[in-house]
Amino acid sequence: MGRRPIGRRAARSRTRRRWATSRTAGREWPYDEWRRHYRDHQVTGVLVRGLIWEFQDADGQWRAAAPMTEPHGEPGRVRLWHPIRASTQEIRAWRERIVAERLRQPFKQAFREIYLLTPAEEETGVYSNRFAAHIVPYRRLYALFKERGWQANFLGRYDGGHEGKAWADFGDGEWRAYFFHEPATEDYGDYAPDHAARDQVRFERREGRRLREVPLAEVEPLVFSEAMRDVDLFVGVTSIAADPEWADRGEDRYGAYWRAATFAELTASAEVRREALERILPRLKIADRCSLNGRYLVVRGDRRTYKIHLSSANILMEPDDAYLCIVPSGRKGDGKVFLPFEDDRLSLILSKAFLLVADTEITDRTILRQIERGV
């Protein structure tokens, strides 16, 4: 019995995932091969034309070309553009262009977060504490490991089950990143802990059949950035700081962490979110009621003024910074607002902004009681 043919949507999805996860390998294609098998292909061509590519000229220089733009001359080789190799000015220009031309990229490229070595990481040498001490629901974290292609042992009540280690290979297997974690406290359910605490990130490099731990400064910048991006994603998606109902449920165990983290300094992903909003807001009908101030999107309603945190999407109300709990409906956005990349947190922030601008039209008594309490 022959193989079942793969549909166009499935083929595009598979290609998108392959490209999205292979950037750290520094993959390059001969121009003719790339043009024949990707750009001009009836299935993958749609994806190719939504991405920024770099073309190598006869002098060996790499030059980026806009999506759907023909490169100059006859390039020798082609590779995907990545912001880690670009200047701040170039990154800013690409982001402006993507928004101005309303291009929805197949995966986050122009607005992709980049992670550079910090002075603290230069000091610690072989490990990073950048994401340490965050509290997350453990089963959600473990599921996200699998979704992102990381391997991990499962924390539990067995010998060695209190030491969590997740790992993933980068750069065609030349590099391996490790993310350590442990049970947050003795809050075990039937078998696994309810919550986990984040710990160090370390790297190893393959030498023949062996892996050798290396200082962070020796890790290839593209590999370091992509690995740290994954770990940041693990924090941003699963942290209890993003749970708007945590305080209302009377959860005391990690209350201090929740209060500190829910309105903390912005992560790299939140900084990118802020940049996107800088370009999106002027195009919205609520633009005159919204402004960006530090780590918040400030929304002026008729009843009160609200501050939506760009990392957690949680809300404070002026003038007393009272907390406003709004539970997401779980429904996807209606797609009427153009977003240059898929980001559930950005969609949530904008949906809250539209709701709060028209706060006199809110009928949900749970929300109204909170708003009226301090008016």
C-alpha positions, -999 to +999 in steps of 0.1 A: +000+000+000+015+034-011+022+063+012-006+087+018+001+120+000+009+149+023-015+179+020-002+214+012-010+227+047+008+198+064+038+202+041+040+239+048+037+233+085+065+207+085+087+231+064+080+260+088+089+239+118+121+226+101+132+261+092+123+275+126+143+249+145+173+247+121+185+283+122+212+275+148+228+250+123+238+280+101+222+262+071+230+276+037+217+266+003+232+271-032+210+298-048+198+276-077+188+248-054+170+272-030+152+289-059+141+256-075+131+236-044+118+264-021+111+298-036+095+286-068+079+255-053+041+256-053+039+246-016+069+261+002+071+292-020+043+308+001+065+305+032+097+316+015+081+348+003+071+358+039+106+356+052+138+377+051+167+360+034+204+368+030+222+363-003+259+360-007+274+379-036+306+373-056+327+392-029+315+368-002+294+395+014+259+387+028+231+411+019+195+408+031+165+411+008+129+419+017+102+392+015+090+388-021+120+409-034+144+395-060+181+397-050+205+417-070+227+399-095+232+361-093+239+352-057+260+322-048+244+310-016+213+317+005+205+316+043+178+328+066+183+362+081+186+363+119+187+395+140+217+383+161+238+390+130+223+424+123+228+459+136+202+476+158+195+500+130+189+472+105+166+453+129+146+484+135+143+490+098+130+455+091+105+457+118+092+490+105+089+475+070+071+443+082+045+464+100+041+490+073+035+463+046+013+443+070+034+411+064+025+382+088+057+361+089+054+323+091+074+324+123+088+353+144+118+365+125+120+403+122+107+406+157+127+377+171+142+382+205+180+381+208+199+372+240+234+384+246+258+374+273+254+397+304+282+409+327+268+386+354+271+356+331+306+366+322+313+366+359+297+332+367+316+316+337+300+283+329+264+289+341+236+314+338+212+324+366+192+347+344+160+326+348+166+311+382+141+311+411+109+315+389+080+294+402+060+274+375+033+247+375+055+216+369+033+196+345+028+226+322+065+231+322+072+195+313+046+196+285+063+227+271+097+209+272+082+182+249+065+208+227+097+227+221+117+195+214+136+194+247+143+161+265+138+160+303+136+135+332+103+137+351+104+150+387+088+126+412+091+106+443+119+083+433+156+082+438+171+112+420+136+125+410+141+158+428+169+169+404+154+181+371+174+184+339+161+194+305+183+195+274+182+202+237+208+201+209+216+231+187+238+237+158+234+203+141+242+186+174+275+205+180+260+222+211+238+210+239+220+233+263+209+222+298+182+238+319+181+227+355+151+228+378+138+212+410+106+209+430+097+243+444+089+229+478+075+197+492+042+204+476+039+170+459+006+158+446+001+120+442+034+116+425+049+147+408+054+181+425+027+207+418+053+234+412+090+236+401+116+263+406+140+273+378+177+270+382+208+273+360+214+271+323+246+255+311+262+245+278+283+217+264+301+213+231+306+180+212+341+169+207+340+136+188+318+113+208+320+133+240+304+164+253+325+190+272+311+218+294+322+252+280+322+287+294+292+308+282+316+332+265+326+303+241+291+294+230+283+305+195+261+337+198+233+323+176+232+291+196+233+310+229+205+333+218+182+306+206+187+283+236+181+312+260+150+322+240+136+287+246+142+290+284+127+325+285+097+310+268+094+283+294+093+310+321+070+334+303+044+309+293+043+288+325+052+312+354+025+317+380+032+355+376+010+353+344-019+338+363-044+367+369-064+347+396-034+337+417-038+364+443-076+360+444-074+323+452-055+331+484-024+312+473+000+321+501+029+297+494+044+318+466+025+350+472+057+370+476+071+357+444+038+364+425+037+400+437+074+406+428+073+388+394+039+398+380+050+435+376+087+429+373+112+443+348+105+433+312+119+401+298+134+400+263+101+388+248+082+415+265+107+441+252+100+428+217+062+430+225+068+467+234+085+474+201+057+458+182+031+479+201+051+511+193+043+504+157+009+489+160-008+514+184-007+545+161-028+524+135-055+515+160-088+534+167-079+535+204-045+551+198-054+584+215-063+566+247-032+545+249+005+551+256+036+531+265+052+540+298+082+518+308+069+483+314+032+491+309+007+499+282-013+527+298-050+528+289-072+557+297-108+547+302-137+569+312-139+555+348-102+550+355-067+547+340-052+513+337-016+499+334-012+466+316+021+449+323+038+439+290+052+407+303+024+392+325-005+411+310-018+418+345-034+451+353-030+479+379-055+508+382-045+544+389-043+563+411-036+537+439-022+508+418-051+485+428-049+452+411-076+444+385-083+407+378-096+400+343-097+363+334-091+356+297-121+342+279-100+315+262-113+325+228-089+335+200-089+371+188-111+381+159-081+389+137-092+425+131-060+439+145-029+431+124-001+415+144+033+409+126+038+376+145+017+352+165+019+360+203-010+350+226+002+374+253+003+404+228-032+395+217-044+393+253-029+427+261-046+443+232-080+427+240-077+440+275-069+475+262-099+475+239-121+464+268-108+490+293-109+519+269-147+514+269-149+507+306-184+524+309-197+496+286-184+468+308-213+447+321-194+419+340-201+426+376-169+409+388-149+434+368-171+464+376-169+458+414-131+460+412-132+492+391-158+510+413-141+501+445-116+529+443-135+554+423 
